[in-house]
Amino acid sequence: MLDKSLEFLKFLRKFEEIKRTVYRPDGREENDAEHSYQIAMMAWFLSNEFDLKLSTEKLLKYGLVHDLVEVYAGDTPAYSADLQIHQSKKEREEKAFERITKEFTHFEELIETITAYEKKEDEESIFVYEIDKIIPALNLYMDDGYGWNKMGLTLEQIKKEKRSKVKNVKQLVDLLEETLERFEKEEGKLFTLKSV
């Protein structure tokens, strides 16, 4: 059991090394482990706040595994101009999942949870997916738009990307619209580049 535990812990430590394009004001990039923890906790929090009666166990598990394939596939930044990285995302993530499946055949529940999340066939997986599109924007907002400005993004780009992905859970659509309204009011503070 010790060797299996060390193998899985080594895998989790690799997850901590995957950097995302969410920058903190100190210039540090957020890592996938931090991000996944936030998604799991925010899914639990928002489900409770909205009184949605979703499975807390599923929300937490989906939140924790939703980006786990990135250990081997790497992060695919939403706003990257590199078309190749977007075009190869599905293939990279499928290969990464195959590798995880081979390495952790004895952890069937992990494989089943990743599979269920990717299928997006239950309310919990859809909820977590849409939260995953909102929380990075809230982090960047709390950091006064530092990351958006570092990446040279405009408010219109943020609106377009977020609205294209958050559209199935009414409560999250409402939260997104409230968020975007706040961004509009504070656009001068949050975005160096203005939308045209």
C-alpha atoms as one frame of an Amber mdcrd trajectory, in Angstrom:
protein
   0.000   0.000   0.000   2.881   2.385   0.694   4.160   2.168  -2.883   0.676
   2.795  -4.297   0.255   5.757  -1.950   3.605   7.211  -2.988   2.771   6.694
  -6.666  -0.507   8.604  -6.328   1.082  11.352  -4.236   3.797  11.760  -6.885
   1.022  12.136  -9.477  -0.707  14.801  -7.347   2.547  16.691  -6.961   2.830
  16.792 -10.758  -0.655  18.347 -10.773   0.678  21.141  -8.562   3.326  21.862
 -11.218   0.811  22.565 -14.017   0.645  26.341 -14.386  -2.400  28.209 -15.631
  -2.731  31.614 -17.266  -4.387  33.099 -14.217  -1.765  35.454 -12.867  -1.605
  36.808  -9.355  -0.521  40.431  -8.776   2.876  39.147  -7.610   3.314  37.676
 -11.131   2.922  34.079  -9.988   0.771  31.774 -12.101  -1.980  29.803 -10.397
  -1.473  26.036 -10.520  -4.009  23.322 -11.326  -4.192  22.025  -7.745  -5.112
  25.470  -6.394  -7.622  25.943  -9.181  -9.278  22.547  -8.696  -9.583  23.066
  -4.955 -11.303  26.408  -5.569 -13.675  24.882  -8.129 -14.647  22.057  -5.752
 -15.232  24.420  -2.836 -17.098  27.017  -4.916 -19.323  24.305  -6.434 -20.239
  23.163  -2.936 -20.752  26.752  -1.750 -22.852  27.891  -4.725 -24.967  24.738
  -4.812 -25.771  25.389  -1.163 -26.415  29.116  -1.717 -28.728  28.397  -4.664
 -30.389  25.525  -2.718 -30.028  23.245  -5.747 -30.109  19.878  -3.952 -27.178
  18.596  -5.999 -24.956  15.786  -4.731 -22.190  17.397  -2.690 -20.080  14.271
  -3.102 -20.287  14.483  -6.905 -19.605  18.226  -6.908 -16.475  17.811  -4.802
 -15.203  14.857  -6.817 -15.868  16.529 -10.166 -14.252  19.741  -8.973 -11.141
  17.897  -7.857 -10.742  15.814 -11.053 -12.070  18.158 -13.739  -8.554  19.127
 -14.925  -6.616  16.069 -13.753  -5.773  15.011 -17.328  -3.687  18.177 -17.533
  -0.976  16.390 -15.522  -0.013  14.825 -18.865  -1.874  16.994 -21.398  -0.917
  20.400 -20.022  -3.234  23.381 -19.664  -4.969  24.807 -22.727  -5.359  28.550
 -22.095  -8.760  29.855 -23.192  -7.273  32.998 -24.711  -4.211  31.525 -26.380
  -3.659  32.685 -29.958  -1.913  29.372 -30.677  -4.461  27.502 -32.813  -2.454
  24.293 -32.642  -2.808  24.083 -28.871  -6.601  24.381 -29.181  -6.804  21.946
 -32.089  -4.739  19.337 -30.240  -6.576  19.671 -26.905  -8.964  16.751 -27.371
  -6.274  14.360 -28.595  -3.814  15.386 -25.871  -6.439  14.946 -23.169  -7.595
  11.569 -24.511  -3.996  10.287 -24.462  -3.523  11.684 -20.969  -6.676   9.930
 -19.759  -5.454   6.636 -21.259  -2.194   7.040 -19.362  -3.980   7.813 -16.094
  -6.220   4.783 -16.635  -3.165   2.530 -17.109  -1.322   3.956 -14.115  -4.288
   3.804 -11.744  -6.331   0.793 -12.882  -6.647  -0.083  -9.185  -8.375   3.290
  -8.502 -11.542   2.564 -10.486 -13.584   5.292  -8.799 -11.130   7.932 -10.022
 -11.411   6.703 -13.614 -15.225   6.512 -13.361 -15.390  10.054 -11.950 -13.230
  11.544 -14.709 -15.309   9.687 -17.316 -18.603  10.892 -15.848 -17.354  14.483
 -15.665 -16.225  14.436 -19.299 -19.597  13.086 -20.470 -21.491  16.007 -18.839
 -24.618  13.871 -18.495 -25.638  14.861 -14.979 -26.490  18.173 -13.349 -23.424
  18.119 -11.130 -20.910  17.803 -13.973 -22.590  20.612 -15.921 -22.652  22.775
 -12.789 -18.930  22.216 -12.164 -18.091  22.842 -15.834 -19.843  26.220 -15.792
 -18.364  27.228 -12.436 -14.964  26.455 -13.956 -15.648  29.192 -16.513 -16.666
  31.808 -13.908 -14.212  31.385 -11.018 -11.039  32.305 -12.956 -12.711  35.575
 -13.968 -13.625  36.281 -10.333 -10.014  35.660  -9.309  -8.776  38.053 -11.980
 -11.360  40.617 -10.888 -10.163  40.376  -7.268  -6.642  41.027  -8.554  -7.804
  44.234 -10.319  -7.506  42.699 -13.789  -3.772  42.079 -13.501  -3.890  38.850
 -15.541  -6.181  40.240 -18.233  -3.836  43.163 -18.758  -0.781  40.912 -18.760
  -2.462  38.874 -21.545  -3.704  41.988 -23.400  -7.400  41.103 -23.169 -10.471
  43.332 -23.436 -13.801  43.171 -21.677 -15.508  42.188 -24.938 -13.241  39.159
 -25.296 -14.093  38.073 -21.749 -17.836  38.532 -22.329 -17.800  36.553 -25.563
 -15.811  33.625 -24.163 -17.757  33.363 -20.894 -21.206  33.682 -22.458 -20.373
  30.982 -25.003 -19.738  28.480 -22.197 -22.027  29.439 -19.310 -25.536  28.886
 -20.610 -27.159  25.807 -19.062 -27.554  26.521 -15.348 -29.864  29.509 -14.853
 -28.362  30.480 -11.506 -24.867  30.491 -12.987 -25.992  32.431 -16.064 -27.438
  35.027 -13.672 -24.200  35.064 -11.647 -22.183  35.503 -14.833 -24.342  38.406
 -15.995 -24.049  40.071 -12.583 -20.281  39.557 -12.814 -20.037  41.027 -16.323
 -22.165  44.007 -15.272 -19.698  44.665 -12.453 -16.800  44.382 -14.913 -18.489
  46.958 -17.176 -18.877  49.409 -14.297 -15.202  49.015 -13.385 -13.808  48.565
 -16.902 -11.404  51.481 -16.552  -9.835  49.916 -13.483  -9.800  46.329 -14.817
  -8.755  46.643 -18.463  -5.912  48.663 -19.930  -7.114  47.852 -23.458 -10.565
  49.148 -24.300 -13.068  47.211 -26.384 -13.663  48.619 -29.864
